[in-house]
């Protein structure tokens, strides 16, 4: 009589099948958090030779680490956890992955159905835990030797949804009964001879090029327009395709830092580089008056761009690579779900050659040069030190193959204004978590990006964001090359620019939330390099030195927030005076 394999042995085979199928599909990174319910899958990853395994005490950090890998490579990493609140801690990274179109495979393990809703320990409702923030969800059946073919097919389904189009997070909830592992010394079960097929061949879905006749006709009727590029993932061939579209339409490019094309040489001659600060100037507004705007990627960070939309409704066309209806201002004449590179090339072909209004473009470029002069004066080494200096140094000091990961709140905004593209001679990859624009998980995201590349990575963020993910530094190793530049202005500096800002105790306590901390001891706790700077020269020297050293280092830049606010206002005032003269 044949002895039936025990539950632990079947669990082990189930875990091995999951891992084997993921490897067949090309997944190479697994971010694993501690727990026992996930033992069948964790051990399968450990015994497989084809994965880089990254361990994370904190699931939130582990989720963002996997997110950073996905943003850097365009390929999904796996994040794996035990049951209960561990799974809930993945939620912030899942949300960011969904709204930014970043591929991510989420594996949560669970108690079996009979232990749910009866008070079993570490058991919560994990069915569709992430709601509509995933591209695909499945509750995996409990392990069964007869269903390994079903399991492989299910993983194929999830993977195909993760890689797009559109790309994003997928979630498999995997229940296991005890005993979770087989008795010590018991031989493992082989993969079944039947049901071991990989299932349907996986091919990445691609966007269909939409009908562009209406848009191209609108372009031919209007000589004044703009190509506005918001946050986007790195996309092969996009900068050249954008240049072709700019030439064909005669429309200048307005590209923000996280668009991947702001620092691309292909568009330097086509761009209005300093559009963010110029859009707030009345003189520029009067000349600009765009009749057609084509927005590619996510909504730009610039609030001034929103003001332009309010003054020119009905002439906005949105190209969304996220698959979302990306029109929060309700101003779009059409929203196209399309691959940006293919869209630009197809539209350039459809338009043909639209004669540019050279006098209009010359006027815009004159404004741009004047803004550039004012900004360059504000960040000169001898000028009073403020955050604008820091953002520019982060861009200018990164080597040709460098990657900038920029934090939310003030860093991403200062990048727009002060990190001049014209002063950088090499292209730059700029990553950001602008999907949901949270300050959480930035350290872990940058560590994941650094793990996925041999290129030097610089994380530029504020002190509140750094504190929010301080525990993420536990994943820092000597194998990574990451320089973290923290602007410490003792609290939430961005709130100082809002209308509610004043000197009252309530504003300080409820919004700025000063912490009075410095981060040297945090660096020492995790064994990381550290330098503190409070001037232009000190900051330049510290960043330059750390960028050429292996490992993870922290540069803490002390900024006086009152001086910082005053310097920002002074730049806008100087620009207004310059443009009047």
NUVO-665606 format. One record per residue (C-alpha): residue number from 1; x, y, z. Coordinates in Angstrom, 1 decimal, always signed. Last residue first. Layout:
! residues N
(NUM (X Y Z))
...
END
This chain:
! residues 581
(581 (+13.5 +95.3 -17.1))
(580 (+10.2 +93.8 -16.1))
(579 (+11.5 +90.2 -16.6))
(578 (+14.4 +90.8 -14.3))
(577 (+12.2 +92.3 -11.5))
(576 (+9.8 +89.4 -11.6))
(575 (+12.7 +86.9 -11.6))
(574 (+14.3 +88.6 -8.5))
(573 (+11.0 +88.4 -6.7))
(572 (+10.7 +84.7 -7.4))
(571 (+14.2 +84.1 -6.3))
(570 (+13.7 +86.2 -3.1))
(569 (+10.7 +84.1 -2.2))
(568 (+12.7 +80.9 -2.2))
(567 (+15.5 +82.6 -0.3))
(566 (+13.1 +83.8 +2.4))
(565 (+11.6 +80.3 +2.8))
(564 (+15.1 +78.9 +3.2))
(563 (+16.3 +81.5 +5.7))
(562 (+13.3 +80.7 +7.9))
(561 (+13.9 +77.0 +7.5))
(560 (+17.6 +77.1 +8.5))
(559 (+19.1 +74.1 +6.7))
(558 (+21.4 +71.4 +8.1))
(557 (+22.5 +69.0 +5.4))
(556 (+22.9 +65.4 +6.6))
(555 (+25.0 +63.3 +4.2))
(554 (+24.4 +59.6 +4.8))
(553 (+26.5 +56.8 +3.3))
(552 (+25.6 +53.3 +2.0))
(551 (+28.4 +51.1 +0.6))
(550 (+31.1 +51.7 -2.0))
(549 (+32.8 +55.1 -2.2))
(548 (+32.8 +57.5 -5.2))
(547 (+29.4 +59.1 -4.4))
(546 (+30.6 +59.6 -0.8))
(545 (+33.4 +62.1 -1.7))
(544 (+31.3 +64.2 -4.1))
(543 (+28.4 +64.4 -1.6))
(542 (+30.6 +65.4 +1.3))
(541 (+32.6 +68.0 -0.7))
(540 (+29.6 +69.6 -2.3))
(539 (+27.8 +69.8 +1.0))
(538 (+30.8 +71.3 +2.9))
(537 (+31.3 +73.8 +0.1))
(536 (+27.7 +75.0 +0.0))
(535 (+27.4 +75.2 +3.8))
(534 (+25.8 +73.3 +6.7))
(533 (+27.2 +69.8 +6.2))
(532 (+27.2 +66.7 +8.4))
(531 (+28.9 +63.5 +7.2))
(530 (+28.1 +59.8 +7.8))
(529 (+29.2 +56.4 +6.7))
(528 (+26.9 +53.6 +7.8))
(527 (+27.2 +51.1 +10.6))
(526 (+23.4 +50.8 +11.2))
(525 (+23.4 +52.3 +14.7))
(524 (+26.2 +54.7 +13.6))
(523 (+24.1 +56.2 +10.9))
(522 (+21.2 +56.7 +13.3))
(521 (+23.6 +58.2 +15.8))
(520 (+24.7 +60.8 +13.2))
(519 (+21.1 +61.6 +12.4))
(518 (+20.2 +64.9 +14.1))
(517 (+17.0 +65.5 +16.0))
(516 (+15.1 +68.5 +17.2))
(515 (+11.8 +67.1 +16.1))
(514 (+9.9 +70.1 +14.8))
(513 (+6.3 +69.2 +14.0))
(512 (+5.8 +71.7 +11.1))
(511 (+2.1 +71.0 +10.8))
(510 (+0.4 +70.4 +14.2))
(509 (+2.9 +71.8 +16.7))
(508 (+4.3 +74.7 +14.5))
(507 (+0.9 +75.7 +13.3))
(506 (-0.7 +75.5 +16.7))
(505 (+2.2 +77.5 +18.4))
(504 (+1.5 +80.4 +16.1))
(503 (+4.2 +81.8 +13.8))
(502 (+2.2 +81.6 +10.7))
(501 (+1.7 +79.2 +7.8))
(500 (-2.0 +78.8 +6.8))
(499 (-1.4 +80.1 +3.3))
(498 (+1.1 +77.4 +2.5))
(497 (+4.9 +77.8 +2.0))
(496 (+5.9 +77.0 +5.5))
(495 (+4.0 +73.7 +5.1))
(494 (+6.8 +72.4 +2.9))
(493 (+9.3 +72.6 +5.7))
(492 (+7.8 +69.7 +7.6))
(491 (+10.3 +69.5 +10.5))
(490 (+13.7 +70.4 +11.6))
(489 (+15.2 +71.7 +8.4))
(488 (+17.3 +68.6 +7.9))
(487 (+17.9 +68.0 +4.1))
(486 (+19.0 +64.4 +3.9))
(485 (+21.3 +63.3 +1.2))
(484 (+21.5 +59.5 +1.1))
(483 (+24.4 +58.1 -1.0))
(482 (+23.8 +54.5 -2.2))
(481 (+26.2 +51.9 -3.6))
(480 (+25.0 +48.6 -2.3))
(479 (+27.2 +45.6 -1.6))
(478 (+28.2 +47.1 +1.8))
(477 (+24.8 +46.5 +3.1))
(476 (+21.7 +48.6 +3.9))
(475 (+18.6 +46.5 +4.7))
(474 (+18.5 +47.8 +8.3))
(473 (+18.3 +51.3 +6.8))
(472 (+14.6 +50.7 +6.3))
(471 (+14.1 +51.3 +10.0))
(470 (+14.6 +55.1 +9.4))
(469 (+11.6 +55.0 +7.1))
(468 (+9.5 +57.9 +8.5))
(467 (+12.6 +59.6 +9.9))
(466 (+14.0 +60.0 +6.4))
(465 (+10.6 +61.4 +5.1))
(464 (+10.5 +63.9 +7.9))
(463 (+14.2 +64.9 +7.3))
(462 (+13.8 +65.6 +3.6))
(461 (+14.9 +63.6 +0.6))
(460 (+17.6 +63.2 -2.0))
(459 (+18.6 +59.5 -2.6))
(458 (+21.7 +59.1 -4.8))
(457 (+22.4 +55.9 -6.7))
(456 (+25.7 +54.8 -8.2))
(455 (+25.2 +52.2 -11.0))
(454 (+25.6 +48.5 -10.3))
(453 (+21.8 +48.2 -10.4))
(452 (+19.0 +46.3 -8.7))
(451 (+20.3 +46.7 -5.2))
(450 (+20.5 +50.4 -5.7))
(449 (+16.9 +50.5 -6.7))
(448 (+15.9 +48.5 -3.6))
(447 (+17.9 +50.8 -1.4))
(446 (+16.1 +53.8 -3.0))
(445 (+12.7 +52.3 -2.3))
(444 (+13.7 +51.4 +1.3))
(443 (+14.8 +54.9 +2.1))
(442 (+11.7 +56.4 +0.5))
(441 (+9.2 +54.1 +2.3))
(440 (+6.8 +56.8 +3.4))
(439 (+6.8 +60.4 +2.2))
(438 (+3.7 +59.7 +0.0))
(437 (+3.3 +61.0 -3.5))
(436 (+0.7 +58.4 -4.5))
(435 (+2.2 +57.5 -7.9))
(434 (+4.9 +60.1 -7.4))
(433 (+7.4 +57.7 -5.7))
(432 (+10.4 +59.0 -7.6))
(431 (+13.1 +57.8 -10.0))
(430 (+15.4 +60.2 -12.0))
(429 (+17.7 +58.6 -14.6))
(428 (+20.2 +61.2 -15.7))
(427 (+21.7 +62.1 -19.1))
(426 (+25.2 +63.7 -19.2))
(425 (+26.4 +67.3 -19.7))
(424 (+24.5 +68.8 -16.8))
(423 (+24.5 +72.6 -16.6))
(422 (+21.5 +72.9 -19.1))
(421 (+19.4 +70.7 -16.9))
(420 (+19.4 +73.2 -14.0))
(419 (+18.5 +71.6 -10.7))
(418 (+16.9 +74.8 -9.1))
(417 (+13.3 +74.9 -10.0))
(416 (+12.1 +71.4 -10.7))
(415 (+14.5 +69.7 -8.3))
(414 (+13.2 +72.1 -5.6))
(413 (+9.7 +70.7 -6.1))
(412 (+10.9 +67.1 -5.9))
(411 (+12.9 +67.9 -2.7))
(410 (+10.1 +70.0 -1.1))
(409 (+7.4 +67.4 -0.5))
(408 (+8.4 +64.0 -2.1))
(407 (+11.8 +62.4 -2.3))
(406 (+14.1 +62.1 -5.3))
(405 (+15.9 +58.9 -6.4))
(404 (+18.7 +60.1 -8.6))
(403 (+20.5 +57.4 -10.7))
(402 (+24.1 +57.8 -12.0))
(401 (+25.6 +56.5 -15.2))
(400 (+27.1 +59.9 -16.2))
(399 (+28.3 +60.7 -12.7))
(398 (+26.1 +62.4 -10.0))
(397 (+27.6 +65.7 -9.0))
(396 (+25.4 +68.0 -11.0))
(395 (+22.0 +66.5 -10.0))
(394 (+22.6 +66.4 -6.2))
(393 (+24.4 +69.7 -6.3))
(392 (+21.4 +71.4 -7.9))
(391 (+19.0 +70.0 -5.2))
(390 (+21.4 +71.1 -2.4))
(389 (+21.9 +74.6 -3.6))
(388 (+18.1 +75.2 -3.9))
(387 (+17.8 +74.0 -0.3))
(386 (+19.6 +77.1 +1.1))
(385 (+23.0 +78.7 +1.4))
(384 (+23.3 +82.5 +0.9))
(383 (+25.0 +83.1 -2.4))
(382 (+28.8 +82.6 -2.7))
(381 (+28.5 +79.2 -4.3))
(380 (+26.0 +80.4 -6.9))
(379 (+22.6 +78.9 -6.4))
(378 (+20.6 +82.2 -6.6))
(377 (+22.7 +83.5 -9.4))
(376 (+22.0 +80.4 -11.5))
(375 (+18.3 +80.7 -10.8))
(374 (+18.2 +84.4 -12.0))
(373 (+20.2 +83.6 -15.1))
(372 (+18.0 +80.6 -15.9))
(371 (+14.9 +82.7 -15.6))
(370 (+16.3 +85.1 -18.1))
(369 (+17.2 +82.3 -20.5))
(368 (+13.7 +80.9 -20.3))
(367 (+12.0 +84.3 -20.9))
(366 (+14.2 +84.6 -24.0))
(365 (+13.2 +81.0 -25.0))
(364 (+9.5 +81.9 -24.9))
(363 (+10.0 +84.9 -27.1))
(362 (+12.0 +82.9 -29.6))
(361 (+9.3 +80.3 -29.7))
(360 (+6.7 +82.9 -30.5))
(359 (+8.9 +84.4 -33.3))
(358 (+9.6 +80.9 -34.6))
(357 (+5.9 +80.0 -35.0))
(356 (+6.6 +76.4 -36.0))
(355 (+5.5 +74.9 -39.4))
(354 (+3.7 +71.6 -38.8))
(353 (+5.6 +68.7 -40.5))
(352 (+3.8 +65.4 -40.8))
(351 (+1.1 +65.4 -38.2))
(350 (+0.3 +61.6 -38.6))
(349 (+4.0 +60.7 -38.5))
(348 (+4.7 +62.7 -35.4))
(347 (+1.5 +61.2 -33.8))
(346 (+2.7 +57.7 -34.4))
(345 (+6.2 +58.4 -33.1))
(344 (+4.8 +60.1 -30.0))
(343 (+2.3 +57.4 -29.3))
(342 (+4.8 +54.6 -29.7))
(341 (+7.1 +56.2 -27.2))
(340 (+4.4 +57.0 -24.7))
(339 (+2.7 +53.6 -24.8))
(338 (-1.0 +54.3 -24.8))
(337 (-4.2 +54.9 -22.8))
(336 (-5.4 +58.1 -24.4))
(335 (-7.4 +60.6 -22.5))
(334 (-9.3 +63.2 -24.6))
(333 (-10.5 +66.8 -24.3))
(332 (-8.9 +66.9 -20.9))
(331 (-9.8 +69.6 -18.4))
(330 (-11.4 +67.5 -15.6))
(329 (-8.6 +68.7 -13.2))
(328 (-8.0 +65.1 -12.0))
(327 (-7.5 +63.8 -15.5))
(326 (-5.5 +60.5 -15.5))
(325 (-8.2 +58.0 -16.2))
(324 (-5.9 +55.2 -15.2))
(323 (-4.1 +52.8 -17.5))
(322 (-0.8 +53.8 -16.1))
(321 (+0.7 +54.8 -19.5))
(320 (-1.7 +57.8 -19.7))
(319 (-1.5 +60.2 -22.7))
(318 (-3.6 +63.2 -21.9))
(317 (-4.9 +65.8 -24.4))
(316 (-5.6 +69.3 -23.1))
(315 (-7.3 +71.9 -25.2))
(314 (-10.7 +72.0 -23.4))
(313 (-9.8 +74.5 -20.7))
(312 (-7.1 +77.2 -21.2))
(311 (-7.1 +79.4 -18.1))
(310 (-7.8 +76.6 -15.6))
(309 (-5.2 +74.5 -17.3))
(308 (-2.6 +77.2 -16.9))
(307 (-3.3 +77.3 -13.2))
(306 (-2.8 +73.5 -12.9))
(305 (+0.7 +74.0 -14.5))
(304 (+1.5 +76.5 -11.8))
(303 (+1.0 +73.7 -9.3))
(302 (+4.0 +71.9 -10.8))
(301 (+4.2 +68.2 -9.8))
(300 (+3.1 +67.2 -13.3))
(299 (+0.1 +64.8 -13.7))
(298 (+1.5 +61.4 -14.7))
(297 (+2.9 +60.7 -18.1))
(296 (+2.4 +62.6 -21.3))
(295 (+0.4 +65.9 -21.5))
(294 (-0.4 +67.3 -24.9))
(293 (-1.4 +70.9 -24.7))
(292 (-3.1 +72.8 -27.4))
(291 (-3.9 +76.5 -27.7))
(290 (-1.1 +77.5 -25.4))
(289 (-1.2 +81.1 -24.2))
(288 (+2.6 +81.5 -23.6))
(287 (+3.0 +85.2 -24.2))
(286 (+0.5 +86.4 -21.5))
(285 (+1.6 +83.7 -19.1))
(284 (+5.3 +84.7 -19.5))
(283 (+4.5 +88.3 -18.6))
(282 (+2.3 +87.2 -15.7))
(281 (+5.0 +85.0 -14.1))
(280 (+3.8 +81.9 -12.2))
(279 (+4.3 +79.7 -15.3))
(278 (+7.9 +80.9 -15.4))
(277 (+8.9 +79.1 -12.2))
(276 (+7.7 +75.8 -13.4))
(275 (+8.7 +76.4 -17.1))
(274 (+12.4 +76.7 -16.4))
(273 (+13.6 +74.3 -19.1))
(272 (+11.5 +75.4 -22.0))
(271 (+12.7 +72.5 -24.1))
(270 (+13.3 +71.8 -27.8))
(269 (+17.1 +72.4 -28.0))
(268 (+17.7 +70.3 -24.8))
(267 (+15.4 +67.6 -26.0))
(266 (+17.8 +65.0 -27.3))
(265 (+20.4 +65.7 -24.6))
(264 (+18.2 +64.0 -22.0))
(263 (+18.2 +65.8 -18.6))
(262 (+14.5 +66.7 -18.6))
(261 (+13.7 +63.4 -20.4))
(260 (+13.3 +60.9 -17.6))
(259 (+10.0 +62.6 -16.5))
(258 (+11.1 +62.8 -12.9))
(257 (+12.8 +66.2 -13.5))
(256 (+9.8 +67.9 -15.2))
(255 (+9.5 +68.3 -18.9))
(254 (+8.0 +71.2 -20.8))
(253 (+8.8 +70.5 -24.4))
(252 (+8.2 +73.1 -27.1))
(251 (+5.6 +72.7 -29.9))
(250 (+6.5 +73.0 -33.6))
(249 (+4.4 +69.9 -34.2))
(248 (+6.9 +67.8 -36.2))
(247 (+9.9 +69.0 -34.3))
(246 (+8.3 +68.4 -30.9))
(245 (+7.1 +65.0 -32.1))
(244 (+10.6 +63.9 -33.2))
(243 (+12.1 +65.1 -30.0))
(242 (+9.5 +63.1 -28.0))
(241 (+10.5 +60.0 -30.0))
(240 (+14.1 +60.6 -29.2))
(239 (+13.4 +61.0 -25.5))
(238 (+11.1 +57.9 -25.5))
(237 (+13.5 +55.4 -27.0))
(236 (+13.6 +53.1 -24.1))
(235 (+11.3 +54.1 -21.2))
(234 (+12.5 +55.0 -17.7))
(233 (+9.4 +55.4 -15.6))
(232 (+7.3 +58.6 -16.0))
(231 (+6.6 +61.7 -13.9))
(230 (+5.1 +64.5 -16.0))
(229 (+5.9 +65.5 -19.6))
(228 (+4.2 +68.5 -21.1))
(227 (+4.3 +68.9 -24.9))
(226 (+3.2 +72.5 -25.6))
(225 (+1.1 +74.4 -28.1))
(224 (+0.9 +77.5 -30.3))
(223 (+0.5 +76.7 -34.0))
(222 (-3.1 +75.6 -33.8))
(221 (-5.1 +74.3 -36.8))
(220 (-2.6 +71.5 -37.6))
(219 (-2.5 +70.4 -34.0))
(218 (-6.3 +70.1 -33.9))
(217 (-6.2 +67.9 -37.0))
(216 (-3.5 +65.7 -35.4))
(215 (-5.7 +65.2 -32.3))
(214 (-8.8 +64.3 -34.3))
(213 (-7.0 +61.9 -36.6))
(212 (-5.0 +60.2 -33.9))
(211 (-6.9 +56.8 -33.6))
(210 (-5.2 +55.0 -30.8))
(209 (-2.0 +53.0 -31.0))
(208 (-2.7 +49.7 -29.3))
(207 (-0.8 +49.2 -26.0))
(206 (+1.3 +46.1 -25.6))
(205 (+0.8 +42.9 -23.7))
(204 (+3.9 +41.1 -22.7))
(203 (+4.0 +37.5 -23.9))
(202 (+3.6 +34.6 -21.5))
(201 (+3.2 +31.2 -23.1))
(200 (+0.1 +29.4 -21.8))
(199 (+0.8 +26.9 -19.0))
(198 (+4.2 +26.1 -17.6))
(197 (+3.5 +22.4 -17.8))
(196 (+3.9 +20.4 -14.6))
(195 (+0.3 +19.1 -14.5))
(194 (+1.5 +15.6 -15.1))
(193 (+4.9 +14.2 -14.2))
(192 (+4.5 +15.6 -10.8))
(191 (+7.4 +17.7 -9.3))
(190 (+9.3 +15.4 -7.0))
(189 (+8.4 +15.1 -3.3))
(188 (+11.0 +15.9 -0.8))
(187 (+12.7 +13.3 +1.3))
(186 (+11.9 +13.2 +5.0))
(185 (+15.0 +14.0 +7.1))
(184 (+13.3 +16.5 +9.4))
(183 (+9.5 +16.1 +9.3))
(182 (+7.8 +18.0 +6.5))
(181 (+7.0 +21.7 +6.8))
(180 (+3.8 +23.7 +7.6))
(179 (+2.3 +21.0 +9.8))
(178 (-0.1 +22.7 +9.6))
(177 (-2.3 +24.0 +6.9))
(176 (-1.3 +26.6 +4.3))
(175 (-3.2 +29.4 +2.7))
(174 (-1.7 +31.5 -0.2))
(173 (-3.1 +34.9 -1.0))
(172 (-1.8 +36.0 -4.4))
(171 (-1.7 +39.7 -5.1))
(170 (-0.7 +41.6 -8.3))
(169 (+1.0 +45.1 -8.5))
(168 (+1.3 +47.2 -11.6))
(167 (+1.9 +47.2 -15.3))
(166 (-0.6 +48.7 -17.8))
(165 (+0.0 +47.0 -20.1))
(164 (+1.4 +45.3 -18.2))
(163 (+4.1 +43.3 -16.4))
(162 (+2.0 +42.5 -13.3))
(161 (-1.0 +41.2 -15.3))
(160 (+1.1 +38.7 -17.1))
(159 (+2.7 +37.6 -13.8))
(158 (-0.6 +37.0 -12.1))
(157 (-1.9 +34.9 -15.0))
(156 (+1.3 +32.9 -15.2))
(155 (+1.1 +32.3 -11.4))
(154 (-2.4 +31.0 -11.8))
(153 (-1.2 +28.7 -14.6))
(152 (+1.5 +27.3 -12.4))
(151 (-1.0 +26.7 -9.5))
(150 (-3.5 +25.0 -11.8))
(149 (-0.8 +22.6 -13.1))
(148 (+0.1 +21.9 -9.4))
(147 (-3.5 +20.8 -8.8))
(146 (-3.3 +17.1 -8.2))
(145 (-0.8 +17.3 -5.4))
(144 (-3.1 +19.7 -3.5))
(143 (-2.0 +22.7 -1.4))
(142 (-4.9 +24.9 -0.2))
(141 (-6.5 +26.9 -3.1))
(140 (-5.0 +30.2 -4.0))
(139 (-7.1 +33.2 -3.4))
(138 (-6.5 +35.3 -6.5))
(137 (-6.0 +39.0 -7.1))
(136 (-5.0 +40.9 -10.3))
(135 (-4.2 +44.5 -11.2))
(134 (-4.0 +45.5 -7.6))
(133 (-5.2 +48.7 -5.8))
(132 (-8.9 +47.7 -6.2))
(131 (-9.0 +46.2 -2.7))
(130 (-5.6 +45.5 -1.2))
(129 (-6.9 +42.8 +1.2))
(128 (-8.9 +41.1 -1.6))
(127 (-9.2 +38.2 +0.8))
(126 (-6.8 +38.8 +3.7))
(125 (-9.4 +38.8 +6.5))
(124 (-7.4 +38.5 +9.7))
(123 (-5.6 +35.6 +11.4))
(122 (-2.7 +35.9 +13.7))
(121 (-4.2 +33.6 +16.3))
(120 (-7.5 +31.8 +15.4))
(119 (-10.6 +33.7 +16.6))
(118 (-13.2 +31.8 +14.6))
(117 (-13.5 +34.1 +11.6))
(116 (-10.8 +32.2 +9.7))
(115 (-9.4 +28.9 +10.9))
(114 (-11.5 +26.7 +8.5))
(113 (-10.3 +28.7 +5.5))
(112 (-6.6 +27.8 +5.9))
(111 (-4.3 +30.4 +7.7))
(110 (-2.6 +32.7 +5.3))
(109 (+0.5 +33.5 +3.2))
(108 (+0.8 +36.8 +1.4))
(107 (+2.6 +36.9 -1.9))
(106 (+2.7 +40.3 -3.6))
(105 (+4.2 +40.4 -7.1))
(104 (+5.2 +44.0 -8.2))
(103 (+5.3 +45.8 -11.5))
(102 (+5.3 +49.6 -11.2))
(101 (+2.4 +51.5 -12.9))
(100 (+2.8 +54.6 -10.7))
(99 (-0.7 +54.4 -9.2))
(98 (-0.6 +50.7 -8.6))
(97 (+3.0 +50.5 -7.3))
(96 (+2.4 +53.4 -4.9))
(95 (-0.7 +51.6 -3.5))
(94 (+1.1 +48.3 -3.2))
(93 (+4.0 +50.0 -1.3))
(92 (+1.6 +51.5 +1.2))
(91 (-0.3 +48.2 +1.6))
(90 (+2.6 +45.9 +2.4))
(89 (+2.1 +46.5 +6.2))
(88 (-1.3 +44.9 +5.9))
(87 (+0.3 +41.5 +5.1))
(86 (+2.3 +41.6 +8.4))
(85 (-1.0 +42.4 +10.2))
(84 (-2.1 +38.8 +9.8))
(83 (-0.3 +36.1 +7.8))
(82 (+3.4 +35.7 +6.9))
(81 (+5.2 +37.7 +4.2))
(80 (+6.5 +37.7 +0.7))
(79 (+7.5 +40.5 -1.7))
(78 (+8.4 +39.3 -5.2))
(77 (+10.2 +41.6 -7.6))
(76 (+8.6 +42.6 -10.9))
(75 (+10.6 +43.8 -13.9))
(74 (+10.9 +47.5 -15.0))
(73 (+14.4 +47.4 -13.7))
(72 (+14.8 +50.5 -11.5))
(71 (+11.1 +51.0 -10.7))
(70 (+10.6 +47.3 -10.0))
(69 (+13.7 +47.1 -7.7))
(68 (+12.4 +50.2 -5.8))
(67 (+9.0 +48.6 -5.4))
(66 (+10.7 +45.5 -3.9))
(65 (+12.4 +47.7 -1.3))
(64 (+9.1 +49.5 -0.7))
(63 (+7.5 +46.2 +0.2))
(62 (+10.4 +45.1 +2.4))
(61 (+10.3 +48.4 +4.3))
(60 (+6.6 +48.0 +5.0))
(59 (+7.2 +44.3 +5.9))
(58 (+9.7 +45.3 +8.6))
(57 (+12.3 +42.7 +9.4))
(56 (+13.4 +42.6 +5.8))
(55 (+15.4 +39.9 +4.1))
(54 (+16.6 +40.2 +0.5))
(53 (+17.0 +37.0 -1.6))
(52 (+18.6 +37.1 -5.0))
(51 (+17.1 +34.2 -6.9))
(50 (+18.3 +31.4 -9.2))
(49 (+19.8 +29.0 -6.7))
(48 (+16.6 +27.7 -5.3))
(47 (+16.9 +26.3 -1.7))
(46 (+16.3 +29.7 -0.1))
(45 (+13.3 +30.5 -2.3))
(44 (+11.7 +27.1 -1.5))
(43 (+12.4 +27.8 +2.2))
(42 (+10.5 +31.1 +2.1))
(41 (+7.6 +29.4 +0.2))
(40 (+7.0 +26.6 +2.6))
(39 (+7.9 +28.8 +5.6))
(38 (+5.3 +31.6 +4.9))
(37 (+3.2 +30.6 +7.9))
(36 (+6.4 +30.8 +10.1))
(35 (+7.3 +34.5 +9.9))
(34 (+10.1 +36.8 +8.9))
(33 (+10.0 +39.1 +5.9))
(32 (+11.2 +38.1 +2.4))
(31 (+12.0 +40.3 -0.6))
(30 (+12.5 +38.0 -3.6))
(29 (+14.4 +39.1 -6.7))
(28 (+14.9 +37.1 -9.9))
(27 (+11.6 +36.8 -11.7))
(26 (+12.1 +35.5 -15.3))
(25 (+9.0 +33.5 -15.9))
(24 (+10.7 +30.2 -15.3))
(23 (+11.9 +31.6 -11.9))
(22 (+8.3 +32.4 -10.9))
(21 (+7.3 +28.9 -11.9))
(20 (+10.0 +27.3 -9.8))
(19 (+9.1 +29.5 -6.8))
(18 (+5.5 +28.6 -6.9))
(17 (+6.2 +24.9 -7.5))
(16 (+8.7 +24.8 -4.7))
(15 (+6.1 +26.3 -2.3))
(14 (+3.5 +23.7 -3.3))
(13 (+6.1 +20.9 -3.0))
(12 (+6.9 +22.0 +0.5))
(11 (+3.2 +22.2 +1.4))
(10 (+2.7 +18.7 +0.1))
(9 (+5.6 +17.4 +2.3))
(8 (+4.2 +19.2 +5.4))
(7 (+0.7 +17.7 +4.8))
(6 (+2.0 +14.2 +4.7))
(5 (+2.6 +12.1 +1.7))
(4 (+0.3 +9.1 +1.2))
(3 (+1.9 +5.7 +1.8))
(2 (+1.4 +3.4 -1.1))
(1 (+0.0 +0.0 +0.0))
END
